[in-house]
Amino acid sequence: MKMRVSVWSTVLLAVAGAVALQAPVEAHHSFAMFDKSQVVTVKGVVRKIEWTNPHVYFFVEAKDAKGVTNQYAIECGSINLLTRKGWKVNTVKVGDKIAAGIFPLRSGQPGGLLDSVTLPSGSTLKG
């Protein structure tokens, strides 16, 4: 009887360990969708902010190189990471005119990963 309990305990522990190790891997995504070889500047007006984990997003309405107005989805780090870099929940506000340096999406869609942002005050923060 003790042998069965020991075997089942070992199996249960192994399964629990595998699930625990897999959860953080599934919770994060790859950044391969961004072209980290270049930084593109997007100048426009903030239309929406999602101050949430696992990543903060803000959406900027800006004109592209052809003069077409697009809404750029800009992905940032986590709230914790941004806070450690000096950000607050109201650092970027809806209606702000900003210049965001982004690593653009490889797909060519309007958006990217934030490198830095220049705020209306002229101060610059890393993303």
N, C-alpha and C positions, 0 to 999 in steps of 0.2 A: 504494500500500500504506500509506504513512504517513497518508493521508487517512482510510482505513478505521479504522486504529488510533485516530486522533484522534476520529472520530465515536463509536466504541464506548466510548472512554474518557470522553467527554463524557456519553453516555447512562448509562453505569455510575455515574458520579459523581452525576448528577442523580437516579437511582433511589436510590442510597445516601443522599443528602441528604434525599430525601422520606421515606424510612423512618426515618431518625434523628430528623427533626423530628416525625414522627407518634407515635413511641413514648412520649414524655413526656405527650402529650395523652391517649393511651389509658390511661395508667397512673393517671390521677387522675379522680375523679368530681365531679359537680356537688354543691353543698350546697343545691340548691333544694328538697330533700325536707324541710329543716328550716325551721320558722317562726322566723326571726331577729327578729321583732317582739316576742317575749315570752320571758321566762325563767321556767321552772317548777321548783320545788324538789321533788326526790325524796329522801325520807328512808327508808333501809332498810339491808339487810345485803348486803355484797358476796358473791356466790356463785361468780363465775368472773372470771378476768382473762386477757386475751390481750395480752401485752406483745410485740407484733410490728409490723413495718412492712407496709404503708404507714401504718396507723392502729392505735393502741392501743384496745382495747375493754375495758370491764368491764361485768359484768351484776349488777344490783342487784335484790334481791327487796324489793318495797315495796307498800304498799296505795295504791290510787288514791283519788280523791275519794269514791267510793261504798263504800269499805271492802273492795274486792276486791283480793286479793293478785296481783300481776303480776311478771314478770321484765322489768326495763327493760334494753334493750341501749343502752349509752351509748358513743358514738363519741368518741374523743379525737384529738388531733393525732398526729404521728409521734413515734417515740421521741426523735429528735433535737430536735424542737420542745419536747417535755415536759421533756427534760433541761435545755435552756437556760432553762426556767422554774422549775427547782429540783426537778423530780421525780427519783426514783430507781426502780429496778425494784421495790422493796419499799415505796414510798410508800403504796400502797393494797394491802391484803392481804385474802385471802379470810377472811370472818368479821367484817371491820371494819363498824361501824355508821357510815354516812356520810350527809351531806346534799349532794346534787349539784344544782347549778343547771344546767339543760339548756335548750337551744333544742329544743322538742318536735318530733316528726315531724308533718308536715302530715296524714298519713294517720290520725292519732289512735291509732296503735299505741303500746304502751308502749316508749318509747325516745327518743333524741335526741342532739344534739351537745353535748358538755360545754362549759359556760362556766366553772364553778368547782366546787371540791369542798371541803367542810369535813370535816376528818379527825377521828377520835376524840379527838385531842389538843386540838382546837379551832382548829388552824391551818387557813388557807384557801389553796389554790393555784388559779391560773388554769389552764384547760384548753388 
